[in-house]
Amino acid sequence: MVKMIRLFKMAKDSAIKARTQTMNQLKAVLTRTDPRLRDSLKELGQAALLRTCAAFQPGSLGRIEDAAIAVLHILASRILADPRTRRGDPRLRKRPDRDRH
């Protein structure tokens, strides 16, 4: 049983690390992108930023701004698509001890 718990914890820790790295990449792209785009997103909280970037519709990749929008879309979509990193995932919640009264 302990080995099973360790495996799940290892997978959870890895998923959280990957999510953190992806969020750091998204913020790094924002710092290097067009100031108008950056300024339009700087007041958003993390959840709103992710939803906004995931909703971007990447077009042709003729300009650096288009590439930045495409990358922001990909990174935000990756974070939002991974259910293991969401707080609401019931598989990751601590379960109350049902044996105690």
Kinemage of the C-alpha trace (Angstrom):
@kinemage 1
@onewidth
@group {chain A} dominant
@subgroup {mainchain}
@vectorlist {calphas} color= white
{ca met a 1} P 0.000 0.000 0.000
{ca val a 2} L 2.814 2.422 0.872
{ca lys a 3} L 4.514 1.783 -2.463
{ca met a 4} L 1.260 2.531 -4.263
{ca ile a 5} L 0.886 5.841 -2.439
{ca arg a 6} L 4.484 6.745 -3.270
{ca leu a 7} L 3.837 6.076 -6.961
{ca phe a 8} L 0.784 8.329 -6.970
{ca lys a 9} L 2.647 11.048 -5.085
{ca met a 10} L 5.528 10.852 -7.544
{ca ala a 11} L 3.126 11.209 -10.483
{ca lys a 12} L 1.335 14.122 -8.825
{ca asp a 13} L 4.604 15.897 -8.013
{ca ser a 14} L 5.775 15.426 -11.583
{ca ala a 15} L 2.520 16.826 -12.990
{ca ile a 16} L 2.739 19.857 -10.723
{ca lys a 17} L 6.354 20.443 -11.719
{ca ala a 18} L 5.455 20.240 -15.408
{ca arg a 19} L 2.558 22.667 -14.875
{ca thr a 20} L 4.858 25.110 -13.070
{ca gln a 21} L 7.444 24.909 -15.844
{ca thr a 22} L 4.767 25.514 -18.467
{ca met a 23} L 3.434 28.534 -16.556
{ca asn a 24} L 6.976 29.907 -16.277
{ca gln a 25} L 7.409 29.478 -20.041
{ca leu a 26} L 4.138 31.307 -20.672
{ca lys a 27} L 5.273 34.233 -18.508
{ca ala a 28} L 8.653 34.297 -20.251
{ca val a 29} L 6.933 34.540 -23.634
{ca leu a 30} L 4.813 37.408 -22.297
{ca thr a 31} L 7.899 39.355 -21.240
{ca arg a 32} L 9.316 39.108 -24.757
{ca thr a 33} L 6.166 39.826 -26.728
{ca asp a 34} L 4.643 42.994 -28.148
{ca pro a 35} L 4.090 45.551 -25.356
{ca arg a 36} L 0.466 46.098 -26.435
{ca leu a 37} L -0.337 42.412 -26.004
{ca arg a 38} L 1.595 42.232 -22.744
{ca asp a 39} L -0.177 45.313 -21.356
{ca ser a 40} L -3.585 43.940 -22.294
{ca leu a 41} L -2.903 40.804 -20.221
{ca lys a 42} L -0.910 42.141 -17.265
{ca glu a 43} L -3.909 42.885 -15.012
{ca leu a 44} L -5.368 39.386 -15.357
{ca gly a 45} L -5.098 36.820 -12.605
{ca gln a 46} L -3.603 33.445 -13.417
{ca ala a 47} L -6.896 31.687 -14.197
{ca ala a 48} L -8.139 34.528 -16.406
{ca leu a 49} L -4.753 34.732 -18.142
{ca leu a 50} L -4.843 31.015 -18.942
{ca arg a 51} L -8.427 31.169 -20.245
{ca thr a 52} L -7.636 34.245 -22.361
{ca cys a 53} L -4.471 32.768 -23.870
{ca ala a 54} L -6.169 29.422 -24.521
{ca ala a 55} L -8.921 31.277 -26.399
{ca phe a 56} L -6.440 32.953 -28.766
{ca gln a 57} L -6.927 31.913 -32.376
{ca pro a 58} L -3.455 31.590 -33.891
{ca gly a 59} L -3.348 32.703 -37.491
{ca ser a 60} L -0.547 32.800 -39.997
{ca leu a 61} L 2.910 32.872 -38.505
{ca gly a 62} L 4.215 35.741 -40.619
{ca arg a 63} L 5.114 38.005 -37.691
{ca ile a 64} L 6.747 37.501 -34.318
{ca glu a 65} L 3.501 38.612 -32.628
{ca asp a 66} L 1.634 35.819 -34.426
{ca ala a 67} L 4.185 33.287 -33.202
{ca ala a 68} L 3.863 34.621 -29.642
{ca ile a 69} L 0.067 34.282 -29.772
{ca ala a 70} L 0.389 30.719 -31.068
{ca val a 71} L 2.861 29.787 -28.312
{ca leu a 72} L 0.711 31.423 -25.599
{ca his a 73} L -2.290 29.482 -26.913
{ca ile a 74} L -0.391 26.173 -26.866
{ca leu a 75} L 1.051 26.670 -23.375
{ca ala a 76} L -2.220 27.822 -21.792
{ca ser a 77} L -4.140 25.004 -23.460
{ca arg a 78} L -1.618 22.486 -22.144
{ca ile a 79} L -2.086 23.690 -18.571
{ca leu a 80} L -5.878 23.775 -18.785
{ca ala a 81} L -6.081 20.343 -20.433
{ca asp a 82} L -4.252 18.482 -17.659
{ca pro a 83} L -6.856 17.422 -15.096
{ca arg a 84} L -4.229 16.067 -12.693
{ca thr a 85} L -3.013 19.569 -11.908
{ca arg a 86} L -6.409 21.039 -11.074
{ca arg a 87} L -7.342 21.619 -7.477
{ca gly a 88} L -10.807 20.298 -8.140
{ca asp a 89} L -9.670 16.867 -9.268
{ca pro a 90} L -11.273 14.496 -6.739
{ca arg a 91} L -8.462 11.959 -7.199
{ca leu a 92} L -6.003 14.431 -5.685
{ca arg a 93} L -8.095 15.538 -2.710
{ca lys a 94} L -7.255 14.254 0.720
{ca arg a 95} L -10.010 11.963 1.834
{ca pro a 96} L -11.394 12.245 5.336
{ca asp a 97} L -10.923 9.244 7.540
{ca arg a 98} L -14.334 7.581 7.395
{ca asp a 99} L -13.568 5.055 10.114
{ca arg a 100} L -13.499 7.679 12.847
{ca his a 101} L -16.702 8.986 14.365
